[in-house]
């Protein structure tokens, strides 16, 4: 199936006199992290399956500047953002979908002040819309039917942008048992990646934050913990591994769950 994927770039479409209806912003993790690349491929499978006219920037996509801004380097952020905006505006991009809540937040909320005005959606919102409009329909005997699934709210999707319902509605469409974590939605607990714990040694304390979070996951005894952020994915998987629960709890992105449920 992977060999059948043909992911066009905007430049390739332009050479044929075409433009995409929606740009898939892949992000650094989706491009370079081996685990997140699987999520990227499943999003492409979904887009291809429903016949959306989409494209990526390919090598013309660079970091949104989010890490620089969160680290306090506003100058570097604006340099990176302006470079991206020049590319996006040059291609007259109107609508963007991304699987990274950090890219989603930056493109949606911080690029407009620099001249980058686009309709930006998260891939869970796109999948929910595809289900609502009948373009995606989980198989009646999909592998998640009857399974217990819990969902971890990414900080930059949930608390920062109040996207709580789209990922849950996607999971509800599976005829699975959706169980909420002790701390969820506006009271959700960070996995630690958004606070930089994925990239450095943790501060001194009694417990790593992703262990605290995965203990809440284990408490509801799910078959699957659903993620919607490549960085949350890493922190949750590490927590499951440390707790030696890999044979009991699977960590999957909403896109991966959707692709499997639709047999893509």
Secondary structure, 3 states (H helix, E strand, C coil): CHHHCCCCEHHHHHHCCCCCCEEEECHHHHHHCHHHHHHHHHHHHHHHHHCCCEEECHHHCCCCCHHHHHCCCHHHHHHHHHHHHHHHHHCCCCEEEECCHHHHHHHHHCCHHHCCCCEEEEHHHHHHHHHHCCCCCCCCCCCCCCCEEEECCCCCCCCCCCCCHHHHHHHHCCCCEEECCCCCHHHCCCCCHHHCCCCCCCCCCCCCHHHHHHHHHHHCCCCEEEECCHHHHHHHHHHHHHCCCCCCCEEEEHHHHHHHHCCC
